[in-house]
Amino acid sequence: MKPNDRHPLSPDVSFDGGDLDCGNGLLLLIRKHIDPMARGQLLEILSTEISVDEDLPAWCRLTSNELVSFTKVGKQRSFLVCKGKLEERGGANVAAAPSSPQSPTAERPASRVVVAVTADRPAVVPPPVPALAVMGIGSWPRPRWMVESMHAHVEGRLDEAAFHETANDAVRLAAAAQERAGVGVMTDGEQRRDSYASFVATRLDNCQLIPLTDLLPLVDHPEEFERELRALDVPAADVRHPAVLGRIARSRPLALHEFDFLRTLTGKPIKVALPGPYLLTRTMWMECLSERAYETREELAQDIVAALRAELADLLRAGVALVQFDEPVLSEVVFSGPKSRPSFMCGALSETRDPEHELGFARDLVNAVVDGMPRGRIALHVCRGNWTPDESVALTGDYRPLLATLREMRVGAYLLEMCTPRAGEMEILRALPDEARIGVGVVNQKCAEAESIEDVTAKISRAIDLFGRERLLLHPDCGFATFADNPICNTASAEEKLKVIAQAADRLR
């Protein structure tokens, strides 16, 4: 497109991107301004960076937004972008949030990580988690209206109160399904989360969720990355990824509000799942986005540890029976070779070193989070990828390469993928610490049909022989809907699978 003398239409919102290029923060500012706008409204982007002349039209094509026109006077450029298509402008009757020009090069004030936000709450002793307790790993399929509300909230079109009112209804449905299935430990089904990990960007200060399409211009080989996402059944236009805009801080809880609502619905023990510190560091550290706030990923990891540690303390004080840290990307560290494609988004986007270094880094981060906390109420979950029902896409390998690292993590329970043949033999888990509880996956959420009670009973019986009844916890291999937009199964299948576990466990009590 050639520059015009002037724009044919007036913008609804305007901001100055200064000399930032698309790979160094401009796309984040565009996303911040365009998300709250209505389709058909016009965003003016001012820029003095020459590379934006080519990169911005490419971004518009990737995100299905329309570049209406651009002007150029000396070094100063002005781009007029329509959210969606210009033909939709007639229906753009929703006012955009007011926006004032901001300097992208201005220093952001350093934020401190809040140690606790509920220090004045009395400590609550939770009900104990019994032997052979049945539980979901975490996520539950969201109703379509919940997913739509989630997108509207992230994009600034639905306020916080309305979003949580909608989410409360979704949690009621998820809790009722678990009760019908006969679980012993409840979760809220992660109904308020876009995914098991990236939701933290909506709760931490100086973080933002951006669509994966915004990241394509930032990776070394965008076409290859796009192919990898398609192979993993990841809808790049819908799935969002955390982006670090400055020093991260926890000025409000990450998941405590989820627990507070769920405990109004049940008297059973409650489990809350959180992304582990290694997973978050791998996910959130992208040199092209993070280096303006942190010089190294180790520096970022320190703030992540502080935020998770504060969250863990608040959850335990409030009465959460079990806090589960998810670290599935450990599998990629040991099971993916240099020529294999990544099985997690962060595998394609983030920095990694040799497996020995990565495993030691992960161990140290987990131990830093849980140091001094009651070990018996802290669990670790590991699986091999939960993007798609296609078993051939997920990683394969038994737990031998991970055992030394898992043994050195100071947690009280291991909740492990074990039903799928990709996970190897259950006997290998006998090498885990004798004092730890062992959670065994006894149904495969990737398979549409529910397993038979006989098959599940046999798996549980084998686990009792290996680990003893008192140590054993029972669950699916992974969550039923790790990603809100891309659930592994439907609600009926999820409920039936939990019911089969509960019925099999009753036979052995």
N, C-alpha and C positions, 0 to 999 in steps of 0.2 A: 504494500500500500504506500502510495506517495503522500507526502505531507500536504495538508490543506492550509490555506491562509487563516481560516478560523473554523471552529467546530460548527456543524449545522444545527446542533441542539445544545441546550444548557444542561450541565451536570446536576444531578440531585445531591451528590456527595463529592467532595474533592479533598485530596491530601497530597503532600509534597514528599516524594521519596528520595530527594536529594541525589547523591551520587551512588546510592546502593545499586548493585546489580541483582539479577534474579536469584543468583546462587548465594547471596550474602545478605538476605533479609528483606528484599523488596517484596517477594511473594508472600511473606508472612504479613507484611503491612497491607497488601492488597486483600488478603483473606480476612484480616481483621475488619476492614471497612466494607467488603462486599457481602459478607455473610448476613448481616442484619437487613440488607436491602431487599426490596421486593423484586421479583422477576420483572424485567422490563425497565427498571430504573437504571440510571446512568452514573458511572463512577469516572471521575477525572483523576488521572495519575500524572503528577508532575515529576520529571526526571531530568538529570543532566548526564546520565550514564549512556554512552553510545551503544553498548551491547544490548540494551533494552529494546532497541529498534527491531532486532531479530527475535529476541527471547520472548517478549511479551506477546506478539502474534502467535508464536508456537504454544504458549501457555493458554491463550484464548481458545485455540483449536482443541487442545487436550481437555479443557474443562467445559467445552460447549458454551462459552460466553462469546459475545460478538464484539469485535473491535470495530467501532463505528467510524472513527477518524483519528488522525493525529496531526499535530502542528509542531513546527520547529522554528525557533528564533534564536540564532546563535547556538549555544549549547543547551538552551532550555527546550525541553520537549514536553508536550502535553498529549496524553493518550485518553481517548474517550471510549470506555468499555461499557457495553450493556450487559447486565446480569441476565443470562439467557439470550433470547433473540429479540431484536429490535421490534419485531412484529408483535411481541407480547406487551409492548409499552402501553397500549391502550388499557390494559388491565392492571397497570401498576398503580393501585390506589392505596397502598399501605405506605405510610410515611416511614422513611428510613430514620435510623437513629442519628441525631445530630453529630457531625464530625468536624473537628477543627484541625487545621494543618498542624503537624507535629514534626519536629526535627528528628529524623531517623538516626542522626549521629550523636544526639544528646546522651549524656551519661545517665543510665538508669541507676537509681539509688540501690545500694546493696541491701538485700532483705535478710533478716535473720530468720532462722528456722525456729519456730515456736516449739518449746520443749513439751508443753502440754496445754491443751485448751480446755480441759475439764478437771483441773487439779482440785476443785472444790467439791466434786461429786464424791459421795461416799462409796467405798469399795463394796462390791457385791460378790458374794460367793456363788458361783454357778452350780447347777446340778451336775453331778459327775457323768462322764461319758462311759457307759457300761461296756462290758465285754461283748463282742459280736455286734456292736452298734452298727446300724445301717445308715448310710448318709450319701447324699450326692456330693460330687466333687465341688460344685459351686454353681455353675450357670444352668439356667432353665430357659426353654424357648419363650421369647417375648411375644405377646399378642401384636398383631400388625399395628394397632393403634398406639401401642407403647413405642414401637420403633419409629413411627411417624412423629410422635411427641419428642422422642430423643433427638431426632434430626432438627426439629424446630427449635429445641432448647439450645443445642450446640450452635446453631446459626443465629441465635439471638431473636428468634421470632416467637418464643414462648418463655414467659418469665419463670423464675425459680419456683414460686409457690404453685403455679398451675402445673408445672412439670412434676413436682413431687406429689401433688394430689393424684395425678394420673398414675404415677409409679406405684403409689400405695395400693391402688386397685389391682395392678398387675402382680404385686407381691402377695396380696390376699389370694389370688388365683393359684400362684405357685405354691404357697404354703398349704392351701387346701389339698392340692394334688399330692404333696408329700405326706400329709396326714392320712389321706386315703390309702396311699401305698404302704404305710406302716413304718416309716423311717424312725430311727431313734434319735438322730441329730438333725436339726433343721438348718437350712440356709434360706436366704431370701431370693435365690435364683439369679442374683446379679442383675435384677430387672432395671436398675438405674444406670447400668454401665453399657457403653457401646461395645466394649470387649473386656476380657478379664484383666488387661493390663493398661491399655491406653487411656482408660477413664480417668486416671490420676491427673491427666493434663487439664481436666475440667475442675479439679479440686486444689491443685497446687498453684501458688502464686507464680507468675512469670512463665506459665506454660500455656500452650494452645493446641487444640486438635486441628489438624489440617488434612484435607483429602490427599490420598496417595498420589493423585494426578499432579498435585503441586510439587511433589518431590521428583517427578520424572526428569525435569530439566537439571536436577542437581546431582544425579548419580552419573558415574563414569560412562555407563553404557545403557541409556534409557530404553532402547528397544529390547535389549536382553532382559532388563529388569521387568519390563512390561510382560514379556513372554513368561517369566518366572511366576509373576502374579497370576496370570491366566492359568498356568499349570497347577497352581495351588487353589484354584477356584476363588481367588480374592477379587471382589469387585472394586477396582481401584478408584472408581468415581464415588463409591459409597463409603468404603472403609477409610477411617481417619487415623492419623499417626501423630504422636505427641511431638511438638516442637518447642525447644527451649528458647525463650525470648530474653531471659536475664537470669540472675541468681534465683534459683527456686527456693520456695519457702512454704511451710505448712502453717497457715494462719487459720485454718479450719480443718475439721476432721476429713479423712479420706473415706472412711466407711462406717464410722461410729453412728452416723445418722441412720444407716441401713439397719444396724443392730437395734437401735432404739425403737424403730417402728416394728420390726419383726417380733420383738419380745412382747409386744402388746397382743400378738396373735397366738402365742404358744408358751407353754411352761416347760417344754423340752429343752435340753441342751442346744445351744446355737453355735454354729461354726461360721466364721467370717474368713473368706479367702482374700489375700492380698498378693499382688505381684511381688516377687522377690527382688532383692536389691541388685543382683547380677542381671536379671532380666530387664529391670528398669534402666540400668546403666547401659546395657547393650541397645535397648530400644531408643533411649533418649539421646545418646551420644552420636551425633552426626557432625563431623568436623565442619562441614559447610554451614551448619546452623548454630552449633553450640560454641564455637571458638570465640564468639564475641562476648560470651559470659564466663566461660571456663577455658583455661589453657590446656587441660588434659581431661580425659575421662575419669581418671582417678580423683581429680578435684570435684567433678560432678558427683561421683559416687559418694563422697563424704557428705554432701548435702542430702542425697537420697537416703543414705543410712540414717542420718539424723531425723529426717521426716518419718521414715518407717518406724524407727525406734520410738518416737513420740506417739505415733498412731498405735503401735503395739501396747504401750503402757496404758493408754486410754481405753483400749478395747478390753484388756485384761481387768482393769479396775472396774469397768462397767458391768462385768459379769459374762463376757464371752467365754464359752467353755473351751473352744479350740480355735486358735488363729493359725490358718494355713498359708504358708508362703509358696507361691507357684514359681518353679524354676525349670520349666520344660526345655529351655534352650541349652541346658547342660547336655542334653542328648545330642544336639547338633555339634557340640564341641568334640565329642568322642566318636560319633557315628558317621559324620559327613567328611568325605575326603576332599582334597583340593579341587577335584573336577566335578564334584556333585553339586547340584543346585541347592540353594538354601531352602530349608523347610519352615523357616520363620522369617517374618519381615525384617527383624533386626539382623538376621544373618546376611541379608543382602545390602543393608544400609550402613552397618556400623563397623567399627574397628575391631579386629581380633588378632590375637597372637597365637603362639603354639598352644596345643591342648593343655600341657602341664601348667603353663602360666595362667591360662584361663580358669582352669579348675581351682588352682590355688587362690586366684583373685575372687572367684565365686564363694569359696569356703570362708575366706576372711571377711567378706561383706556380710554373709549370713550371720556369722558368729558375732560380728560387731553389732548387728541389729538386736540379737537375742541375748547378749551378754547380761548376766544377772537376773534375767526374767525366769519365771517358773517354767522349766523345760517341759514338764508334763502337759502343759496347755499350748504347746507350739508344735506345729506339724510342717512337713515339707512335702510338696507334691511334684513328681517328675513323670513326664510322659514323652512321647516321640512325635508330637505334632497332631493337631486336631482341627485342621483347616477344612477337610473334605471327607466324605464317606469312603473315598477311594483309598483302600489300604496300600496300594502300590506306591502312593505318593509319600506316605509317612516314612520316617526313618526306621531302620531295623537293627537290632543288636541287644544282647542281654546286658545285665547290670554290672558285669565284671569290671569294665573300665571306669565305672563311677563309684564302686564300693568304697575305695579308700577315702574319696572325697566325702561321700555320704556319712561314713563313720565319724569323720572329724567335724561334722556340722553338729552343733550343740542343740539339737531338737529332740523332742520327746516322742515323735511319731513320724513315720514315713508312709505316705499314701501314694502307692505306686501302681502304674499301669501293669497289668499282669494277665488279663484275659486273652488279649491278642497274641498269636504266636510270635509276632515281631518282638515281644518283650523277653523271650527266652524262658528258661525254667525257673520255677518258683524256689527251688532248693537253694539257688544262689543267694537268696536274701537272708539265709541263716547266718551269713557273715556280718550282718548289721548288729549293732550293740544289743546285748541281751536285755538291757533295761528299757529299750525303746519299744513302743507299740508298732505293729506292722499292719498297715492298711493294704488290702489286696483287692485289685480290680477283678471282679468276678463276672461282669457283663461288659460287652463291648458296645459302646454308644454309637459306633460307626455302622453297626449292622441293624438293618431296619426291623427284623423280626426279633421278638423277645426270646431269650434263651429258655430252655426247659428247666423246670424246678429240679429235675434229676441232675442235669449237668451242673447247675449252680451249687446244689447240695454237695456234689462230689468235689468241686473245687474248694468249697469251704472246709469240708472234711480233711482234705489234703493239707490245707493251710493250718488247721488245728493240730494235725500231727506234727507239722514242722515248727510251729511257733507257740503252740499252747493257746487254749481258749481265752485266757485273760488278756493276752497281748493283742488279740486279733480285732481289726476293724474292717468293715465291708463296704464296698462302694463300686461304682462303674469305673472303667479305665480313665475317663476324663469327663469334662462337662458336656452337657447336652446341647449347649448353644454358646460356645466360646465367643463367637462374634454375633452381635445382635442381628446384623444383616445377612448372616450366613450360618444359620443353625444346622447342626449335624442331624437332628431328628425333630419330630413334632412332639407336641405335649402328650398325646396319647401313648406314643411309644416310650417316652421318658417315664411316664407314670407306671406303665406296665413293667418296665425293666426294674425299677425300684421295688415294685410289688413282688416280683419274682425273688429278688435278693432277700426281702423281708420274710417271705414264706419259707424259703430254704433255711434261713437262720433259725426260724421258729422250730423247724424239724430237729435242729441240733442243740436246742437249749435244754 
